[in-house]
Each structure stands twice: as structure tokens, then as C-alpha cells.
Amino acid sequence: MTEWLERVSLWCGRLTGLVVVVMAAALVGSLLISIFFRYVVGSALSWPEEISLMLFTWIVLLTGSLGVREGFHARLTIVTNHLPSPLHKALETATTCLVGTFGGFLLYSGYDLVQRTAQHLTPTLRLPLDLVNYSAPVCGALIMVHSLSRLLGPARQEGLHE
């Protein structure tokens, strides 16, 4: 079970990383189009700003879920590194549980947001607002998967996890 969970987390992490790179490229392209039309053509477009905002929302939340997978979130270790090993591991476990709980809350409240705004459209392009709002439950689910993997994964069982 734990190896399966680790494989799912790894696969989700790789796919998320690929999606973030593609979205970041699209974000840069959208911003370059906006700059070109504003300063070269002399006529600003409204849609690149909306697309950029949507992409930025997804990029931030997806990268946050990758931070849970890879453990690259900023944290204060000046105190925890000096704690005895059992206390350090207990604190890491508690922190991972809290992060997983946050992921569950993000999943639940994000899905509620999607349900409440199901018929709304974006102002400029008239796209379904769900395109942005689904970022919360998707990333909440990813955070939960990665947290469970950190808690139950093979590296955790061997005591090799941070």
C-alpha cells in the first residue's frame, strides 16, 4: 500500500511539474503579447491580463503542492535541528499532518467554491470561472496525497525522511 502511494505521489509530482512548466511558458507568452500590443502597437488588449491571472493562480497552487512533495517549503529549522531525534521526528510528523489537514480543507472548501460559482463567467473572455476555481480542490487533493506519502511512504518507515 505504501509503495503504491509513493508511486502515485511521484507520478502526480512529475505531472504537476510538467504542467507548471507549460503554464509558466504560456504565462510569459501572454505577458509578452500584452507588452507588445501596449507599447509597440499602442493598443492594449484586455484578455492577456485575464489569462495571466488564471495561469498565475494555477502555477502558485500547483507549485505549493510540489513543495509538500519535495519538502522545499521555507521553514525554521534553527530550533528543530537541535531537538533530540524522537522529538524532531514527532514534530515533523505533526507538521505533515497539519499540512495534510490544510490540503483536506482546501479540497473541501475549494469544491464548495466551485459549486457556488458554477454558472459564473470571467469578465473579459466569458470563460467559465471554474477554470480558475478548480485549482483549489485539485491542489488540495495533491497536497493530501503528498502528505500521506510523506507520512506513510517507504522513506518514512526507514527513518530517512527529513
Beta strands, then each sheet from edge to edge (+ up, - down):
end
